[in-house]
Amino acid sequence: MGTKSFSAAGLDIGTSQITAVVAELTKEGRVSVLGSARVPSRGLRKGTIINVESAVADIAQAIQQVEASSGTRVRSVCASISGAHIKGFNSNGIVAVKGKEVRQLDVDRVLEAAKAVAIPRDREIFHVLPQEYIVDDQDGIREPRGISGVRLEARVHIVSGASASAQNVVNCVNRCGLTVSDMVLSSLAAGRSVLSSEERELGTGLIDLGGGTTTVAVFRGGGVRHTSVLPVGGNHITNDISAGLRTPLAAAETLKISSGSADRSSVERDEMIDVVPTGSRPHNAVPRTALVDIIEARIHEILTLIHRELVKANVEDLMPGGLVLTGGGALLSGIDRFAERLFGIPVRIGVPREVLGSSEGLILPQGAAALGLVQHALEVSGGGRWYGGPVGSTGVIQRVGNWLAEMF
């Protein structure tokens, strides 16, 4: 298999599944998927690696499959990062302009000033995302270079996390014979693939419903205003079904997918479902409403936690564009209608946009983060120059910050 120098790879390392994508840029600048692979994930809990050997084996399997389906040799990946250790907050920095007008050096200095915040020694800054620049008294500036003034201020959103968690991702990928070119928070990657520039400009919330975590991001004015990660996800719904209906986890997951819903009004009262019991007891039939009641209770809890988080961050009024639900949990029937009632704003299911040659299942909500990662990899590599040499988390974060600053 010969390596295609114009292609790039994204690796979404999730609690429930690991998704790998290889894509290339067309002459028109569109992303064309060459191949994809999705395998079950066994080595993560709530978005964090807890079993290195299992994670390495699963990543290796995903890479082998995506190489076979794409006909390329993967040497480097853009990987996702998530987990309850992720924290987002806003900051600002001010510097004096050294010349008569703002230059790149001034922009670099003001961003350094904005991220000069006290964080624990076991944490590091993953992303520094400019929201706006202010030159003297002129605010709302997206591109300050070339503007005359004596004082430059930057308002930014900072995403930080546990250094060890990021390094564990890098180490697992390295053990598969690959390097990590970049790491991106999963919700930002998903936002890249499912949100339009108009939605990011107007103000839109993104909820990425994963298996072990739910990642939230609020976009406004082309920038990121809020990010957070909650340690609950689709696996908690499965666990509730398993306990409530006394059925094995595998059977509970099947029930959730085949018969689950977050909208009780759409279920007939006399509709019955077959439930596989634990042990050797015979199958039994239960009302489908019993399943839906269990799902509704957990969905209500997750979305209520998100709403409280948005209110606490004072960003609940920054989303006139509504909410977009993505990730595997967004496949649950009726969840968009449930969220609309709870939040009181328009809600839609987010699927990847403007992608050519997508493999089956990749243009569904669970493929959003993986496609956003490969889009990022293509953009920062200038259309496919592979990064060489081993990469640690610090070098990764510096490059990611540059890309996100340009994107948002």
Number of C-alpha atoms within 10 A of each C-alpha: 10 8 12 17 13 16 26 33 35 31 31 32 27 28 25 22 22 22 26 31 35 31 30 24 21 12 8 6 11 14 23 18 24 22 23 29 24 22 16 15 20 21 23 20 18 24 27 23 24 15 12 17 13 16 22 21 17 24 27 18 19 24 30 15 19 24 23 15 16 20 16 21 20 25 20 25 27 27 30 26 22 31 28 19 18 21 19 21 15 20 20 22 18 20 18 16 22 14 11 11 17 22 16 11 11 22 20 11 17 24 22 17 17 23 18 12 12 6 11 9 8 9 17 18 21 28 26 28 27 28 24 20 23 19 22 14 9 11 13 13 14 18 13 22 14 11 14 16 19 15 18 27 26 28 21 25 22 25 21 18 23 19 17 15 21 25 15 17 23 23 20 23 22 18 15 16 12 21 25 27 30 29 32 26 25 30 28 24 25 31 29 24 25 26 19 13 14 13 22 23 16 16 23 28 30 28 27 30 25 27 24 24 26 29 29 23 24 25 28 23 20 20 23 28 25 23 27 24 26 21 19 24 25 26 19 18 22 25 16 18 27 22 13 13 18 16 20 18 17 12 17 26 20 12 21 19 14 11 18 26 25 25 19 19 11 12 16 11 12 9 11 16 15 13 21 21 17 15 9 7 8 9 12 12 11 15 16 22 23 16 25 21 17 21 25 20 13 20 23 16 12 20 17 15 14 20 16 12 19 21 12 10 15 12 18 17 11 18 20 15 19 20 25 23 24 30 26 20 23 24 20 19 18 17 22 21 14 20 22 15 11 13 16 10 13 16 22 17 18 26 23 24 16 12 17 16 13 21 15 11 12 24 21 18 23 26 28 28 35 30 34 29 32 28 29 25 31 26 17 18 15 11 19 19 15 22 15 12 12 15 19 18 22 15 14 20 20 16 16 24 22 15 18 21 17 14 15 21
